[in-house]
Amino acid sequence: MKRRRAAKPVTKPLGRVASHFNRDGLPKNSYRTQSEAQSAAQLAWTLSGVDLDSYRCDYCFQWHIGKRFRDD
Ligand SMILES: [Zn+2]
């Protein structure tokens, strides 16, 4: 008897789209330019020593900052 995998719903943010959202499922702050995002990342580093990356989002086509992608 063959098993069929149920089709997964595609409504949840997955993969690269998930980078638009924070861990609480809320949209992250977005920046219109890379330099704005980098300024924010630098401010976060200055204030709290957090190492953040700026990246362009494939979901909203603006810029976000976030921790470098790691497993923790
Ligand atoms: Zn986004």
N, CA, C, O and the ligand as a Tripos MOL2 file, in Angstrom:
@<TRIPOS>MOLECULE
protein
  289   287    73     0     0
PROTEIN
NO_CHARGES

@<TRIPOS>ATOM
      1 N           0.8460   -1.1950    0.0000 N.3       1 MET1
      2 CA          0.0000    0.0000    0.0000 C.3       1 MET1
      3 C           0.8850    1.2500    0.0000 C.2       1 MET1
      4 O           1.7690    1.4180    0.8400 O.2       1 MET1
      5 N           0.6230    2.0770   -0.9310 N.am      2 LYS2
      6 CA          1.4440    3.2840   -1.0610 C.3       2 LYS2
      7 C           1.0130    4.3570   -0.0690 C.2       2 LYS2
      8 O          -0.1670    4.5930    0.1920 O.2       2 LYS2
      9 N           2.0320    4.9740    0.4510 N.am      3 ARG3
     10 CA          1.7270    6.1070    1.3260 C.3       3 ARG3
     11 C           1.8030    7.3900    0.5220 C.2       3 ARG3
     12 O           2.7390    7.6190   -0.2430 O.2       3 ARG3
     13 N           0.8370    8.1770    0.7090 N.am      4 ARG4
     14 CA          0.8830    9.4970    0.0650 C.3       4 ARG4
     15 C           1.1180   10.5580    1.1170 C.2       4 ARG4
     16 O           0.4650   10.5950    2.1590 O.2       4 ARG4
     17 N           2.0420   11.3920    0.8200 N.am      5 ARG5
     18 CA          2.2750   12.4920    1.7480 C.3       5 ARG5
     19 C           1.1880   13.5410    1.5460 C.2       5 ARG5
     20 O           0.8840   13.9530    0.4270 O.2       5 ARG5
     21 N           0.6340   13.9430    2.6410 N.am      6 ALA6
     22 CA         -0.3680   15.0020    2.5440 C.3       6 ALA6
     23 C           0.3060   16.2830    2.0590 C.2       6 ALA6
     24 O           1.4050   16.6300    2.4930 O.2       6 ALA6
     25 N          -0.3570   16.9550    1.1760 N.am      7 ALA7
     26 CA          0.2000   18.2140    0.6880 C.3       7 ALA7
     27 C           0.2330   19.2310    1.8180 C.2       7 ALA7
     28 O          -0.7610   19.4640    2.5060 O.2       7 ALA7
     29 N           1.3900   19.8200    1.9860 N.am      8 LYS8
     30 CA          1.4940   20.8120    3.0460 C.3       8 LYS8
     31 C           0.8530   22.1280    2.6170 C.2       8 LYS8
     32 O           1.0100   22.5660    1.4770 O.2       8 LYS8
     33 N           0.1490   22.7350    3.5220 N.am      9 PRO9
     34 CA         -0.3870   24.0650    3.2050 C.3       9 PRO9
     35 C           0.7540   25.0550    3.0210 C.2       9 PRO9
     36 O           1.7690   24.9660    3.7110 O.2       9 PRO9
     37 N           0.6000   25.9650    2.1270 N.am     10 VAL10
     38 CA          1.6830   26.9090    1.8310 C.3      10 VAL10
     39 C           1.4120   28.2840    2.4350 C.2      10 VAL10
     40 O           2.0010   29.2850    2.0270 O.2      10 VAL10
     41 N           0.5290   28.3130    3.3930 N.am     11 THR11
     42 CA          0.1840   29.6070    3.9700 C.3      11 THR11
     43 C           1.2040   30.0770    4.9960 C.2      11 THR11
     44 O           1.3480   31.2760    5.2330 O.2      11 THR11
     45 N           1.9160   29.1240    5.6070 N.am     12 LYS12
     46 CA          2.8910   29.5200    6.6090 C.3      12 LYS12
     47 C           4.1470   30.0780    5.9600 C.2      12 LYS12
     48 O           4.5730   29.6110    4.9040 O.2      12 LYS12
     49 N           4.7290   31.0700    6.5930 N.am     13 PRO13
     50 CA          6.0020   31.5740    6.0850 C.3      13 PRO13
     51 C           7.1020   30.5430    6.2960 C.2      13 PRO13
     52 O           7.4000   30.1510    7.4240 O.2      13 PRO13
     53 N           7.6790   30.1250    5.2220 N.am     14 LEU14
     54 CA          8.7160   29.1030    5.3000 C.3      14 LEU14
     55 C           9.9280   29.5480    4.5000 C.2      14 LEU14
     56 O           9.8490   30.4430    3.6590 O.2      14 LEU14
     57 N          11.0260   28.9130    4.7790 N.am     15 GLY15
     58 CA         12.2200   29.1740    4.0050 C.3      15 GLY15
     59 C          12.6260   30.6260    4.0730 C.2      15 GLY15
     60 O          12.5710   31.2540    5.1310 O.2      15 GLY15
     61 N          13.0270   31.1440    2.9560 N.am     16 ARG16
     62 CA         13.5700   32.5030    2.9590 C.3      16 ARG16
     63 C          12.5090   33.5300    3.3260 C.2      16 ARG16
     64 O          12.8290   34.6120    3.8180 O.2      16 ARG16
     65 N          11.2440   33.1900    3.0850 N.am     17 VAL17
     66 CA         10.1900   34.1320    3.4380 C.3      17 VAL17
     67 C          10.1300   34.3380    4.9440 C.2      17 VAL17
     68 O           9.7340   35.4000    5.4220 O.2      17 VAL17
     69 N          10.5310   33.2990    5.6900 N.am     18 ALA18
     70 CA         10.4910   33.4000    7.1430 C.3      18 ALA18
     71 C          11.3780   34.5310    7.6490 C.2      18 ALA18
     72 O          11.1780   35.0270    8.7580 O.2      18 ALA18
     73 N          12.3460   34.9370    6.8550 N.am     19 SER19
     74 CA         13.2320   35.9990    7.3060 C.3      19 SER19
     75 C          12.5260   37.3480    7.3600 C.2      19 SER19
     76 O          13.0810   38.3240    7.8660 O.2      19 SER19
     77 N          11.3190   37.4020    6.8460 N.am     20 HIS20
     78 CA         10.5380   38.6300    6.9630 C.3      20 HIS20
     79 C           9.9480   38.7520    8.3630 C.2      20 HIS20
     80 O           9.5770   39.8430    8.7970 O.2      20 HIS20
     81 N           9.8630   37.6270    9.0630 N.am     21 PHE21
     82 CA          9.1970   37.6020   10.3490 C.3      21 PHE21
     83 C          10.1830   37.3110   11.4720 C.2      21 PHE21
     84 O          11.1880   36.6280   11.2720 O.2      21 PHE21
     85 N           9.8870   37.8310   12.6350 N.am     22 ASN22
     86 CA         10.7020   37.4740   13.7860 C.3      22 ASN22
     87 C          10.1550   36.2090   14.4350 C.2      22 ASN22
     88 O           9.2250   35.5850   13.9240 O.2      22 ASN22
     89 N          10.7340   35.8470   15.5480 N.am     23 ARG23
     90 CA         10.3420   34.5850   16.1750 C.3      23 ARG23
     91 C           8.9210   34.5850   16.6800 C.2      23 ARG23
     92 O           8.3290   33.5240   16.8790 O.2      23 ARG23
     93 N           8.3700   35.7550   16.8870 N.am     24 ASP24
     94 CA          6.9910   35.8270   17.3460 C.3      24 ASP24
     95 C           6.0070   35.8150   16.1800 C.2      24 ASP24
     96 O           4.7970   35.9200   16.3800 O.2      24 ASP24
     97 N           6.5230   35.6880   14.9830 N.am     25 GLY25
     98 CA          5.6510   35.6580   13.8130 C.3      25 GLY25
     99 C           5.2100   37.0330   13.3600 C.2      25 GLY25
    100 O           4.2950   37.1640   12.5470 O.2      25 GLY25
    101 N           5.8590   38.0580   13.8850 N.am     26 LEU26
    102 CA          5.5200   39.4140   13.4970 C.3      26 LEU26
    103 C           6.5150   39.9140   12.4650 C.2      26 LEU26
    104 O           7.6830   39.5240   12.4820 O.2      26 LEU26
    105 N           6.0580   40.7720   11.5720 N.am     27 PRO27
    106 CA          6.9970   41.3110   10.5830 C.3      27 PRO27
    107 C           8.1180   42.0880   11.2560 C.2      27 PRO27
    108 O           7.8930   42.8200   12.2190 O.2      27 PRO27
    109 N           9.3150   41.9210   10.7420 N.am     28 LYS28
    110 CA         10.4500   42.6610   11.2840 C.3      28 LYS28
    111 C          10.4000   44.1060   10.8400 C.2      28 LYS28
    112 O           9.6970   44.4750    9.8990 O.2      28 LYS28
    113 N          11.1720   44.9120   11.5500 N.am     29 ASN29
    114 CA         11.3780   46.2670   11.0590 C.3      29 ASN29
    115 C          11.9620   46.1980    9.6590 C.2      29 ASN29
    116 O          12.8120   45.3560    9.3700 O.2      29 ASN29
    117 N          11.5070   47.0780    8.8030 N.am     30 SER30
    118 CA         12.0540   47.0830    7.4540 C.3      30 SER30
    119 C          12.6570   48.4440    7.1540 C.2      30 SER30
    120 O          12.2390   49.4720    7.6860 O.2      30 SER30
    121 N          13.6430   48.4120    6.2930 N.am     31 TYR31
    122 CA         14.3570   49.6200    5.9170 C.3      31 TYR31
    123 C          14.3430   49.7340    4.3980 C.2      31 TYR31
    124 O          14.4300   48.7370    3.6820 O.2      31 TYR31
    125 N          14.2320   50.9450    3.9350 N.am     32 ARG32
    126 CA         14.0840   51.1250    2.4960 C.3      32 ARG32
    127 C          15.3990   50.9660    1.7480 C.2      32 ARG32
    128 O          15.4200   50.6310    0.5640 O.2      32 ARG32
    129 N          16.4850   51.2110    2.4530 N.am     33 THR33
    130 CA         17.7830   51.0820    1.7900 C.3      33 THR33
    131 C          18.7140   50.2290    2.6230 C.2      33 THR33
    132 O          18.5220   50.0570    3.8260 O.2      33 THR33
    133 N          19.7100   49.7080    1.9690 N.am     34 GLN34
    134 CA         20.6900   48.8910    2.6720 C.3      34 GLN34
    135 C          21.4410   49.7180    3.7120 C.2      34 GLN34
    136 O          21.7600   49.2290    4.7950 O.2      34 GLN34
    137 N          21.7160   50.9680    3.3730 N.am     35 SER35
    138 CA         22.4950   51.7740    4.3210 C.3      35 SER35
    139 C          21.6920   52.0650    5.5800 C.2      35 SER35
    140 O          22.2570   52.1370    6.6720 O.2      35 SER35
    141 N          20.3710   52.2360    5.4410 N.am     36 GLU36
    142 CA         19.5380   52.3910    6.6350 C.3      36 GLU36
    143 C          19.6120   51.1440    7.4980 C.2      36 GLU36
    144 O          19.7540   51.2270    8.7180 O.2      36 GLU36
    145 N          19.5150   50.0030    6.8610 N.am     37 ALA37
    146 CA         19.5540   48.7420    7.6000 C.3      37 ALA37
    147 C          20.9060   48.5720    8.2780 C.2      37 ALA37
    148 O          20.9830   48.1250    9.4220 O.2      37 ALA37
    149 N          21.9610   48.9280    7.5740 N.am     38 GLN38
    150 CA         23.2930   48.7760    8.1460 C.3      38 GLN38
    151 C          23.5110   49.7330    9.3010 C.2      38 GLN38
    152 O          24.1870   49.4000   10.2750 O.2      38 GLN38
    153 N          22.9360   50.9280    9.1930 N.am     39 SER39
    154 CA         23.0360   51.8640   10.3090 C.3      39 SER39
    155 C          22.3550   51.2980   11.5410 C.2      39 SER39
    156 O          22.8720   51.3980   12.6530 O.2      39 SER39
    157 N          21.1960   50.7060   11.3320 N.am     40 ALA40
    158 CA         20.4660   50.1000   12.4500 C.3      40 ALA40
    159 C          21.2510   48.9380   13.0330 C.2      40 ALA40
    160 O          21.2950   48.7550   14.2500 O.2      40 ALA40
    161 N          21.8680   48.1560   12.1610 N.am     41 ALA41
    162 CA         22.6560   47.0180   12.6320 C.3      41 ALA41
    163 C          23.8540   47.5100   13.4390 C.2      41 ALA41
    164 O          24.2170   46.9200   14.4560 O.2      41 ALA41
    165 N          24.4520   48.5830   12.9770 N.am     42 GLN42
    166 CA         25.6120   49.1200   13.6780 C.3      42 GLN42
    167 C          25.2130   49.6890   15.0400 C.2      42 GLN42
    168 O          25.9380   49.5620   16.0260 O.2      42 GLN42
    169 N          24.0410   50.3170   15.0630 N.am     43 LEU43
    170 CA         23.5390   50.8470   16.3220 C.3      43 LEU43
    171 C          23.3080   49.7140   17.3150 C.2      43 LEU43
    172 O          23.6490   49.8310   18.4920 O.2      43 LEU43
    173 N          22.7270   48.6210   16.8360 N.am     44 ALA44
    174 CA         22.4780   47.4730   17.7150 C.3      44 ALA44
    175 C          23.8020   46.9270   18.2450 C.2      44 ALA44
    176 O          23.9080   46.5380   19.4080 O.2      44 ALA44
    177 N          24.7970   46.9060   17.3820 N.am     45 TRP45
    178 CA         26.1060   46.4110   17.8200 C.3      45 TRP45
    179 C          26.7010   47.3390   18.8650 C.2      45 TRP45
    180 O          27.2690   46.8860   19.8590 O.2      45 TRP45
    181 N          26.5660   48.6580   18.6330 N.am     46 THR46
    182 CA         27.1010   49.6350   19.5810 C.3      46 THR46
    183 C          26.3990   49.5360   20.9200 C.2      46 THR46
    184 O          27.0370   49.5860   21.9710 O.2      46 THR46
    185 N          25.0810   49.3940   20.8780 N.am     47 LEU47
    186 CA         24.3030   49.4050   22.1150 C.3      47 LEU47
    187 C          24.4010   48.0920   22.8730 C.2      47 LEU47
    188 O          24.5180   48.0810   24.0990 O.2      47 LEU47
    189 N          24.3540   47.0010   22.1480 N.am     48 SER48
    190 CA         24.2570   45.7250   22.8580 C.3      48 SER48
    191 C          25.2210   44.6630   22.3680 C.2      48 SER48
    192 O          25.1710   43.5190   22.8200 O.2      48 SER48
    193 N          26.1020   45.0340   21.4450 N.am     49 GLY49
    194 CA         27.0980   44.0740   21.0120 C.3      49 GLY49
    195 C          26.5350   42.9180   20.1990 C.2      49 GLY49
    196 O          27.1500   41.8570   20.0970 O.2      49 GLY49
    197 N          25.3550   43.1380   19.6200 N.am     50 VAL50
    198 CA         24.7480   42.0750   18.8190 C.3      50 VAL50
    199 C          25.2340   42.1990   17.3790 C.2      50 VAL50
    200 O          25.1980   43.2720   16.7770 O.2      50 VAL50
    201 N          25.6820   41.0830   16.8570 N.am     51 ASP51
    202 CA         26.2050   41.0850   15.4920 C.3      51 ASP51
    203 C          25.0830   40.7790   14.5100 C.2      51 ASP51
    204 O          24.6060   39.6470   14.4340 O.2      51 ASP51
    205 N          24.6710   41.7790   13.7730 N.am     52 LEU52
    206 CA         23.5230   41.6240   12.8850 C.3      52 LEU52
    207 C          23.9330   41.8170   11.4290 C.2      52 LEU52
    208 O          24.8380   42.5840   11.1010 O.2      52 LEU52
    209 N          23.2450   41.1040   10.5980 N.am     53 ASP53
    210 CA         23.4270   41.2300    9.1610 C.3      53 ASP53
    211 C          22.2550   42.0030    8.5660 C.2      53 ASP53
    212 O          21.1240   41.9010    9.0410 O.2      53 ASP53
    213 N          22.5340   42.7600    7.5420 N.am     54 SER54
    214 CA         21.4380   43.3360    6.7870 C.3      54 SER54
    215 C          21.2490   42.4930    5.5270 C.2      54 SER54
    216 O          22.2150   42.0220    4.9280 O.2      54 SER54
    217 N          20.0160   42.3170    5.1470 N.am     55 TYR55
    218 CA         19.7470   41.5170    3.9470 C.3      55 TYR55
    219 C          18.4620   42.0160    3.3020 C.2      55 TYR55
    220 O          17.5780   42.5480    3.9730 O.2      55 TYR55
    221 N          18.3760   41.8380    2.0180 N.am     56 ARG56
    222 CA         17.1620   42.2380    1.3230 C.3      56 ARG56
    223 C          16.1550   41.1020    1.3860 C.2      56 ARG56
    224 O          16.4970   39.9300    1.2330 O.2      56 ARG56
    225 N          14.9250   41.4770    1.6130 N.am     57 CYS57
    226 CA         13.8720   40.4940    1.8270 C.3      57 CYS57
    227 C          13.1660   40.1820    0.5170 C.2      57 CYS57
    228 O          12.8140   41.0820   -0.2450 O.2      57 CYS57
    229 N          12.9660   38.9010    0.2680 N.am     58 ASP58
    230 CA         12.2420   38.4940   -0.9350 C.3      58 ASP58
    231 C          10.7320   38.6210   -0.7730 C.2      58 ASP58
    232 O           9.9770   38.4280   -1.7270 O.2      58 ASP58
    233 N          10.3090   38.9390    0.4130 N.am     59 TYR59
    234 CA          8.8800   38.9990    0.7040 C.3      59 TYR59
    235 C           8.3430   40.4070    0.5050 C.2      59 TYR59
    236 O           7.3210   40.6050   -0.1530 O.2      59 TYR59
    237 N           9.0370   41.3800    1.0750 N.am     60 CYS60
    238 CA          8.5380   42.7560    0.9960 C.3      60 CYS60
    239 C           9.4750   43.6500    0.1910 C.2      60 CYS60
    240 O           9.1790   44.8220   -0.0380 O.2      60 CYS60
    241 N          10.6270   43.0830   -0.2440 N.am     61 PHE61
    242 CA         11.5970   43.7990   -1.0860 C.3      61 PHE61
    243 C          12.1800   45.0220   -0.3930 C.2      61 PHE61
    244 O          12.6330   45.9650   -1.0400 O.2      61 PHE61
    245 N          12.1610   44.9880    0.9250 N.am     62 GLN62
    246 CA         12.8860   45.9960    1.6710 C.3      62 GLN62
    247 C          14.0120   45.2970    2.4150 C.2      62 GLN62
    248 O          14.2830   44.1170    2.1970 O.2      62 GLN62
    249 N          14.6530   46.0370    3.2830 N.am     63 TRP63
    250 CA         15.8150   45.4960    3.9850 C.3      63 TRP63
    251 C          15.4720   45.2170    5.4370 C.2      63 TRP63
    252 O          14.7420   45.9800    6.0690 O.2      63 TRP63
    253 N          15.9910   44.1440    5.9520 N.am     64 HIS64
    254 CA         15.8530   43.8180    7.3640 C.3      64 HIS64
    255 C          17.2390   43.5960    7.9420 C.2      64 HIS64
    256 O          18.2260   43.4300    7.2250 O.2      64 HIS64
    257 N          17.2720   43.6000    9.2580 N.am     65 ILE65
    258 CA         18.4860   43.1560    9.9310 C.3      65 ILE65
    259 C          18.1360   41.9670   10.8090 C.2      65 ILE65
    260 O          17.0200   41.8740   11.3190 O.2      65 ILE65
    261 N          19.0650   41.0770   10.9810 N.am     66 GLY66
    262 CA         18.8200   39.9190   11.8180 C.3      66 GLY66
    263 C          20.1390   39.2370   12.1160 C.2      66 GLY66
    264 O          21.1710   39.5130   11.5050 O.2      66 GLY66
    265 N          20.0600   38.3370   13.0770 N.am     67 LYS67
    266 CA         21.2490   37.5730   13.4100 C.3      67 LYS67
    267 C          21.6640   36.7420   12.2030 C.2      67 LYS67
    268 O          20.8330   36.3310   11.3940 O.2      67 LYS67
    269 N          22.9370   36.5110   12.1040 N.am     68 ARG68
    270 CA         23.4110   35.6430   11.0580 C.3      68 ARG68
    271 C          22.7660   34.2830   11.2160 C.2      68 ARG68
    272 O          22.5540   33.8030   12.3300 O.2      68 ARG68
    273 N          22.4580   33.6730   10.0880 N.am     69 PHE69
    274 CA         21.7040   32.4310   10.1460 C.3      69 PHE69
    275 C          22.5410   31.3270   10.7590 C.2      69 PHE69
    276 O          23.5670   30.9020   10.2280 O.2      69 PHE69
    277 N          22.0520   30.8910   11.8950 N.am     70 ARG70
    278 CA         22.7060   29.8000   12.6110 C.3      70 ARG70
    279 C          21.6400   28.8900   13.1620 C.2      70 ARG70
    280 O          20.4460   29.1330   12.9870 O.2      70 ARG70
    281 N          22.0680   27.8540   13.8190 N.am     71 ASP71
    282 CA         21.1260   26.8280   14.2400 C.3      71 ASP71
    283 C          20.5720   27.0320   15.6480 C.2      71 ASP71
    284 O          19.7600   26.2330   16.1150 O.2      71 ASP71
    285 N          20.9950   28.0780   16.3170 N.am     72 ASP72
    286 CA         20.5540   28.1750   17.7040 C.3      72 ASP72
    287 C          19.3870   29.1190   17.9000 C.2      72 ASP72
    288 O          18.9160   29.2930   19.0240 O.2      72 ASP72
    289 ZN         10.4580   41.5480    4.5050 Zn       73 ZN73
@<TRIPOS>BOND
     1     1     2 1
     2     2     3 1
     3     3     4 2
     4     3     5 am
     5     5     6 1
     6     6     7 1
     7     7     8 2
     8     7     9 am
     9     9    10 1
    10    10    11 1
    11    11    12 2
    12    11    13 am
    13    13    14 1
    14    14    15 1
    15    15    16 2
    16    15    17 am
    17    17    18 1
    18    18    19 1
    19    19    20 2
    20    19    21 am
    21    21    22 1
    22    22    23 1
    23    23    24 2
    24    23    25 am
    25    25    26 1
    26    26    27 1
    27    27    28 2
    28    27    29 am
    29    29    30 1
    30    30    31 1
    31    31    32 2
    32    31    33 am
    33    33    34 1
    34    34    35 1
    35    35    36 2
    36    35    37 am
    37    37    38 1
    38    38    39 1
    39    39    40 2
    40    39    41 am
    41    41    42 1
    42    42    43 1
    43    43    44 2
    44    43    45 am
    45    45    46 1
    46    46    47 1
    47    47    48 2
    48    47    49 am
    49    49    50 1
    50    50    51 1
    51    51    52 2
    52    51    53 am
    53    53    54 1
    54    54    55 1
    55    55    56 2
    56    55    57 am
    57    57    58 1
    58    58    59 1
    59    59    60 2
    60    59    61 am
    61    61    62 1
    62    62    63 1
    63    63    64 2
    64    63    65 am
    65    65    66 1
    66    66    67 1
    67    67    68 2
    68    67    69 am
    69    69    70 1
    70    70    71 1
    71    71    72 2
    72    71    73 am
    73    73    74 1
    74    74    75 1
    75    75    76 2
    76    75    77 am
    77    77    78 1
    78    78    79 1
    79    79    80 2
    80    79    81 am
    81    81    82 1
    82    82    83 1
    83    83    84 2
    84    83    85 am
    85    85    86 1
    86    86    87 1
    87    87    88 2
    88    87    89 am
    89    89    90 1
    90    90    91 1
    91    91    92 2
    92    91    93 am
    93    93    94 1
    94    94    95 1
    95    95    96 2
    96    95    97 am
    97    97    98 1
    98    98    99 1
    99    99   100 2
   100    99   101 am
   101   101   102 1
   102   102   103 1
   103   103   104 2
   104   103   105 am
   105   105   106 1
   106   106   107 1
   107   107   108 2
   108   107   109 am
   109   109   110 1
   110   110   111 1
   111   111   112 2
   112   111   113 am
   113   113   114 1
   114   114   115 1
   115   115   116 2
   116   115   117 am
   117   117   118 1
   118   118   119 1
   119   119   120 2
   120   119   121 am
   121   121   122 1
   122   122   123 1
   123   123   124 2
   124   123   125 am
   125   125   126 1
   126   126   127 1
   127   127   128 2
   128   127   129 am
   129   129   130 1
   130   130   131 1
   131   131   132 2
   132   131   133 am
   133   133   134 1
   134   134   135 1
   135   135   136 2
   136   135   137 am
   137   137   138 1
   138   138   139 1
   139   139   140 2
   140   139   141 am
   141   141   142 1
   142   142   143 1
   143   143   144 2
   144   143   145 am
   145   145   146 1
   146   146   147 1
   147   147   148 2
   148   147   149 am
   149   149   150 1
   150   150   151 1
   151   151   152 2
   152   151   153 am
   153   153   154 1
   154   154   155 1
   155   155   156 2
   156   155   157 am
   157   157   158 1
   158   158   159 1
   159   159   160 2
   160   159   161 am
   161   161   162 1
   162   162   163 1
   163   163   164 2
   164   163   165 am
   165   165   166 1
   166   166   167 1
   167   167   168 2
   168   167   169 am
   169   169   170 1
   170   170   171 1
   171   171   172 2
   172   171   173 am
   173   173   174 1
   174   174   175 1
   175   175   176 2
   176   175   177 am
   177   177   178 1
   178   178   179 1
   179   179   180 2
   180   179   181 am
   181   181   182 1
   182   182   183 1
   183   183   184 2
   184   183   185 am
   185   185   186 1
   186   186   187 1
   187   187   188 2
   188   187   189 am
   189   189   190 1
   190   190   191 1
   191   191   192 2
   192   191   193 am
   193   193   194 1
   194   194   195 1
   195   195   196 2
   196   195   197 am
   197   197   198 1
   198   198   199 1
   199   199   200 2
   200   199   201 am
   201   201   202 1
   202   202   203 1
   203   203   204 2
   204   203   205 am
   205   205   206 1
   206   206   207 1
   207   207   208 2
   208   207   209 am
   209   209   210 1
   210   210   211 1
   211   211   212 2
   212   211   213 am
   213   213   214 1
   214   214   215 1
   215   215   216 2
   216   215   217 am
   217   217   218 1
   218   218   219 1
   219   219   220 2
   220   219   221 am
   221   221   222 1
   222   222   223 1
   223   223   224 2
   224   223   225 am
   225   225   226 1
   226   226   227 1
   227   227   228 2
   228   227   229 am
   229   229   230 1
   230   230   231 1
   231   231   232 2
   232   231   233 am
   233   233   234 1
   234   234   235 1
   235   235   236 2
   236   235   237 am
   237   237   238 1
   238   238   239 1
   239   239   240 2
   240   239   241 am
   241   241   242 1
   242   242   243 1
   243   243   244 2
   244   243   245 am
   245   245   246 1
   246   246   247 1
   247   247   248 2
   248   247   249 am
   249   249   250 1
   250   250   251 1
   251   251   252 2
   252   251   253 am
   253   253   254 1
   254   254   255 1
   255   255   256 2
   256   255   257 am
   257   257   258 1
   258   258   259 1
   259   259   260 2
   260   259   261 am
   261   261   262 1
   262   262   263 1
   263   263   264 2
   264   263   265 am
   265   265   266 1
   266   266   267 1
   267   267   268 2
   268   267   269 am
   269   269   270 1
   270   270   271 1
   271   271   272 2
   272   271   273 am
   273   273   274 1
   274   274   275 1
   275   275   276 2
   276   275   277 am
   277   277   278 1
   278   278   279 1
   279   279   280 2
   280   279   281 am
   281   281   282 1
   282   282   283 1
   283   283   284 2
   284   283   285 am
   285   285   286 1
   286   286   287 1
   287   287   288 2
@<TRIPOS>SUBSTRUCTURE
     1 MET1         2 RESIDUE 1 A MET
     2 LYS2         6 RESIDUE 1 A LYS
     3 ARG3        10 RESIDUE 1 A ARG
     4 ARG4        14 RESIDUE 1 A ARG
     5 ARG5        18 RESIDUE 1 A ARG
     6 ALA6        22 RESIDUE 1 A ALA
     7 ALA7        26 RESIDUE 1 A ALA
     8 LYS8        30 RESIDUE 1 A LYS
     9 PRO9        34 RESIDUE 1 A PRO
    10 VAL10       38 RESIDUE 1 A VAL
    11 THR11       42 RESIDUE 1 A THR
    12 LYS12       46 RESIDUE 1 A LYS
    13 PRO13       50 RESIDUE 1 A PRO
    14 LEU14       54 RESIDUE 1 A LEU
    15 GLY15       58 RESIDUE 1 A GLY
    16 ARG16       62 RESIDUE 1 A ARG
    17 VAL17       66 RESIDUE 1 A VAL
    18 ALA18       70 RESIDUE 1 A ALA
    19 SER19       74 RESIDUE 1 A SER
    20 HIS20       78 RESIDUE 1 A HIS
    21 PHE21       82 RESIDUE 1 A PHE
    22 ASN22       86 RESIDUE 1 A ASN
    23 ARG23       90 RESIDUE 1 A ARG
    24 ASP24       94 RESIDUE 1 A ASP
    25 GLY25       98 RESIDUE 1 A GLY
    26 LEU26      102 RESIDUE 1 A LEU
    27 PRO27      106 RESIDUE 1 A PRO
    28 LYS28      110 RESIDUE 1 A LYS
    29 ASN29      114 RESIDUE 1 A ASN
    30 SER30      118 RESIDUE 1 A SER
    31 TYR31      122 RESIDUE 1 A TYR
    32 ARG32      126 RESIDUE 1 A ARG
    33 THR33      130 RESIDUE 1 A THR
    34 GLN34      134 RESIDUE 1 A GLN
    35 SER35      138 RESIDUE 1 A SER
    36 GLU36      142 RESIDUE 1 A GLU
    37 ALA37      146 RESIDUE 1 A ALA
    38 GLN38      150 RESIDUE 1 A GLN
    39 SER39      154 RESIDUE 1 A SER
    40 ALA40      158 RESIDUE 1 A ALA
    41 ALA41      162 RESIDUE 1 A ALA
    42 GLN42      166 RESIDUE 1 A GLN
    43 LEU43      170 RESIDUE 1 A LEU
    44 ALA44      174 RESIDUE 1 A ALA
    45 TRP45      178 RESIDUE 1 A TRP
    46 THR46      182 RESIDUE 1 A THR
    47 LEU47      186 RESIDUE 1 A LEU
    48 SER48      190 RESIDUE 1 A SER
    49 GLY49      194 RESIDUE 1 A GLY
    50 VAL50      198 RESIDUE 1 A VAL
    51 ASP51      202 RESIDUE 1 A ASP
    52 LEU52      206 RESIDUE 1 A LEU
    53 ASP53      210 RESIDUE 1 A ASP
    54 SER54      214 RESIDUE 1 A SER
    55 TYR55      218 RESIDUE 1 A TYR
    56 ARG56      222 RESIDUE 1 A ARG
    57 CYS57      226 RESIDUE 1 A CYS
    58 ASP58      230 RESIDUE 1 A ASP
    59 TYR59      234 RESIDUE 1 A TYR
    60 CYS60      238 RESIDUE 1 A CYS
    61 PHE61      242 RESIDUE 1 A PHE
    62 GLN62      246 RESIDUE 1 A GLN
    63 TRP63      250 RESIDUE 1 A TRP
    64 HIS64      254 RESIDUE 1 A HIS
    65 ILE65      258 RESIDUE 1 A ILE
    66 GLY66      262 RESIDUE 1 A GLY
    67 LYS67      266 RESIDUE 1 A LYS
    68 ARG68      270 RESIDUE 1 A ARG
    69 PHE69      274 RESIDUE 1 A PHE
    70 ARG70      278 RESIDUE 1 A ARG
    71 ASP71      282 RESIDUE 1 A ASP
    72 ASP72      286 RESIDUE 1 A ASP
    73 ZN73       289 GROUP 0 **** ****
